[in-house]
Amino acid sequence: ETLNIVLAIDKQTVSFKGYTLGKIHKQRLCLTNKANGLRRMHIIPPQGGMFKIRYKKKGNLMPGFTVKIIVEFCSDQYQHYEDFIRIHCEGCQNIVIPLYAFPVLDLSHIPSEIHFPETPICKQVYHVLSLKSGIPVDFSFVVHYEGHPSISVSPTSGLVPGYGSSDIKVVFCPTEYVTARATFRVTITSQYDQPTHTCTVFGVSKPGLERDMVVEEAGGSEALKSAEVRKYFTST
């Protein structure tokens, strides 16, 4: 009999992505007997000491019944951990469920889109993204970019130091009237699962913006309408 006929597992792996030192983190893993008859299972716990499991031991597992395993993880150090739960089940091949725990860099504050204000030709606007590590762990990253040449992203790689930060600068500097679009992807290469965050950038340059800037610099009333734009501009 094959695994999917005999035993249903709700998770192929158990991962603790980011953890707090000294705190016991828990996840639940369910094993269900899908076969028509009774099945005997032998669950071998992880051996490394950082992961522990708790479950109610049963003899033969009846059809449709489930064993609920609580997987616990606790550590006093930031590093990558890996272990396994092994399950020997009557009537199918042995099962190995990997367990992982590792520190992560928070990317939740990075936007999925950046919309620059309308920008005159040869003027520059920019947006700075700050990657921050709130733990004593360094994270390396790479940036992959594709899109219109009036939009640039730098650096293409870098290091976020433990308890520190590293900036990524996105610049829009049109040399012609254009509606520009670009996409860049930030990948945390030193993190175990190497997560990638994608951001799409939009920029527009059109006729008349240069005149608006002259009016603004002259202190005309129209300058007030451009207050939101003004804060973005830097000299080229």
Salt bridges, closest charged atoms under 4 A:
GLU1 OE1 - ARG39 NH2 2.39
GLU72 OE2 - LYS26 NZ 4.00
GLU72 OE2 - ARG54 NE 2.86
GLU82 OE1 - HIS80 NE2 3.45
GLU113 OE1 - HIS115 NE2 2.87
GLU118 OE2 - LYS206 NZ 2.94
GLU146 OE2 - ARG185 NH1 3.92
ASP193 OD2 - LYS17 NZ 3.56
ASP212 OD1 - ARG211 NH2 3.01
GLU216 OE2 - ARG230 NH1 2.69
GLU228 OE2 - LYS231 NZ 3.04
